[in-house]
Amino acid sequence: MTSTSTPPGLARFNALEEHAALTALHEACASTVWAKRLLAARPYATPEALYAASDAAMAELTADDLAEAMAGHPPIGRPKPGDPTSSREQRGMAGASDAVKAEMLELNLAYQEKFGHVFLICATGRTGEQMRDAVRERIGNTPEREREIVRTELGKINRIRLARLVEED
């Protein structure tokens, strides 16, 4: 049952047929397990209930599920061509100096070599320098510590993407 106070974007998401809803969720996060958990819990009464379900699903992802989710993210500084989401989220890197961009490329490669996956950070609202400083700091982490930071960063990204999905009129 949908109350009249359900925001229009959320009501639309709740009403999507299963395949369309799964596709929309996969655009927010590449983890199949995460998307299926959110799909199974529909309908959502409020956006906050959707975000809480996202956080709970994210907390339960295995290392393999996290790897699947990360595979959907391009390296910082190299958004997927034709992908407005990654371009928008990485806008701070677009305005960075050539020196910062070059250093970020080097750091991305070193990070990927150490951890086996792209450097993942919630880039929305961050400058190129802030992202560079974050990868410099995080490259010294243990794989276990880094996996938990990535889980947190993915959760933040998913919330932003879900908000865009359900808060549009």
Secondary structure as UniProt FT lines:
FT   TURN            4..5
FT   HELIX           8..15
FT   HELIX           18..28
FT   HELIX           32..40
FT   HELIX           47..59
FT   HELIX           63..70
FT   TURN            71..72
FT   TURN            76..77
FT   TURN            81..82
FT   HELIX           84..89
FT   HELIX           91..94
FT   HELIX           98..115
FT   TURN            124..125
FT   HELIX           128..138
FT   TURN            139..140
FT   HELIX           143..166
//
